[in-house]
Amino acid sequence: MRRRNIPRPRPQCGACIVLHAQCPPRCFFAPYFSHEEGVIDFSAIHRIFGVGNASFLLYQVPTRDRSEAAISLSIEALARLQDPVSGCVSHILALQQQVSELQAYRAYLQDSLFAYYSSHPQLVPPFDPNPNWSPSPPTIPEATLPHPGETSSSQMPLLDDLDELGPVIFGHRRRP
């Protein structure tokens, strides 16, 4: 028996599923909201922005950037469903707080290394012009590390001095 090539119906895009509409062959939303994940994303966009505003926003953006704009709309809409007042801003503020805390911790670790090698000059590794770089940090006994508050960032050398202190603190020097 000979099989006929019967064209399979194209699945509806996520936008047309949410809108309970027939998905036309050249649907405006189809490239940006796939059948699988598009339903969740477009339903959030539909609830927060509305179909008219979403299509107007996407239409205003150049064609090459519409995919990223659709992703941004989805992220903002999903964030607004969780936090109607702040949306993405609350996530951004939380990430900025985390960056700030990590920078403070990095400064504390640099202070600790500087204080340790300043008080133990005999443990300063010799300068090696061709070091075998290791991703693991040097091992420092925990008892010798200062506690937070014992040293301050005012004891940290200036940025210009870090290049000179590089072999002392990190055991290697940047290549010119």
C-alpha positions in Angstrom: 0.0 0.0 0.0 1.1 3.4 -0.8 1.0 6.1 1.9 -0.2 9.5 1.0 1.7 12.5 2.3 -1.0 14.1 4.3 0.2 17.4 5.6 0.1 17.5 9.4 -1.6 20.5 10.9 0.8 23.0 12.3 0.5 23.3 16.1 -0.9 26.5 17.3 1.5 29.1 18.9 1.2 29.9 22.6 -0.5 33.2 21.9 -3.3 31.6 19.8 -3.8 28.9 22.4 -4.3 31.5 25.1 -6.6 33.6 22.9 -8.6 30.6 21.7 -8.0 31.7 18.1 -7.1 29.9 14.9 -3.3 30.3 14.4 -3.0 31.8 10.9 0.0 30.7 8.7 1.8 33.9 9.2 0.9 34.6 12.8 2.6 37.6 14.3 3.2 35.9 17.7 4.2 32.5 16.4 8.0 33.2 16.1 8.2 34.5 19.7 5.8 32.2 21.6 6.3 28.5 20.8 3.7 25.9 21.4 5.3 24.5 24.6 6.6 27.4 26.7 4.7 30.1 24.9 1.4 29.4 26.6 2.8 30.3 30.1 4.7 33.3 28.8 1.9 34.7 26.7 -0.7 34.2 29.3 1.4 36.2 31.8 1.9 38.9 29.1 -1.8 38.9 28.4 -2.7 39.3 32.0 -0.2 42.1 32.7 0.0 44.1 29.5 -2.9 43.0 27.4 -2.8 41.7 23.8 -3.0 45.1 22.2 -0.2 46.6 24.2 2.0 43.5 23.7 1.5 43.5 20.0 2.1 47.3 19.8 5.3 47.0 21.8 6.6 44.2 19.7 5.6 45.9 16.5 7.5 49.1 17.5 10.8 47.1 17.9 12.9 46.3 14.8 12.3 42.7 13.5 15.8 41.6 14.4 15.3 42.5 18.1 11.7 41.3 18.6 12.8 37.9 20.0 14.7 39.6 22.8 11.8 42.0 23.4 9.4 39.1 23.7 11.7 37.5 26.2 11.9 40.8 28.2 8.1 41.2 28.1 7.8 37.6 29.4 10.3 38.1 32.2 8.7 41.3 33.3 5.2 39.9 33.2 6.1 36.8 35.2 7.9 39.0 37.7 4.9 41.3 38.0 2.7 38.3 38.7 4.9 37.5 41.7 5.4 41.1 42.8 2.8 43.5 41.3 4.5 46.6 42.7 8.2 46.2 41.9 8.3 43.4 39.2 11.9 42.9 38.0 13.2 45.8 40.1 13.0 43.7 43.3 15.1 41.0 41.6 17.6 43.6 40.4 17.9 45.1 43.9 18.5 41.7 45.4 21.2 41.0 42.9 22.8 44.4 43.5 22.8 43.6 47.3 24.4 40.3 46.6 27.2 41.9 44.5 27.8 44.5 47.3 28.1 41.7 49.9 30.5 39.8 47.7 32.6 42.9 47.0 32.8 43.5 50.8 33.8 39.9 51.4 36.5 40.1 48.6 37.9 43.3 50.3 37.9 41.4 53.6 39.8 38.5 52.1 42.3 40.9 50.5 42.8 42.6 53.8 43.4 39.2 55.4 46.0 38.1 52.9 47.7 41.5 53.1 47.8 41.3 56.9 49.0 37.7 56.9 51.8 38.2 54.5 52.8 41.5 56.2 53.2 39.8 59.5 54.9 36.7 58.1 57.4 38.0 55.5 59.4 34.7 55.7 56.3 32.9 54.1 56.2 35.2 51.1 56.6 33.0 48.1 59.6 33.8 45.9 59.0 35.4 42.6 58.9 33.0 39.8 59.2 34.5 36.3 57.5 31.5 34.8 55.0 30.3 37.3 52.9 27.2 37.0 49.6 28.9 37.8 47.2 27.0 40.0 43.5 27.9 40.3 43.5 26.9 44.0 44.3 29.7 46.5 47.2 29.5 48.8 46.5 27.6 52.1 46.6 29.9 55.1 46.2 28.4 58.6 42.8 29.6 59.9 44.1 30.6 63.3 46.2 33.4 61.7 43.4 35.0 59.8 42.2 38.2 61.3 38.5 38.4 62.3 36.2 40.8 60.5 36.7 44.2 62.1 40.3 43.6 63.1 41.6 44.9 59.8 39.9 47.6 57.7 40.0 48.3 54.0 42.1 51.4 54.8 45.0 49.0 55.3 44.6 47.8 51.7 47.2 49.1 49.3 46.2 51.5 46.5 45.4 50.0 43.2 48.7 51.1 41.7 50.5 49.2 44.5 48.7 46.0 43.8 50.8 45.3 40.8 53.9 45.6 43.0 52.3 43.5 45.7 51.0 40.9 43.3 54.0 38.5 43.8 53.7 39.0 47.6 50.0 38.4 47.9 49.2 36.1 45.0 52.6 34.6 44.2 52.7 35.7 40.6 52.9 38.8 38.5 50.8 40.0 35.5 52.5 39.7 32.2 53.2 43.1 30.5 
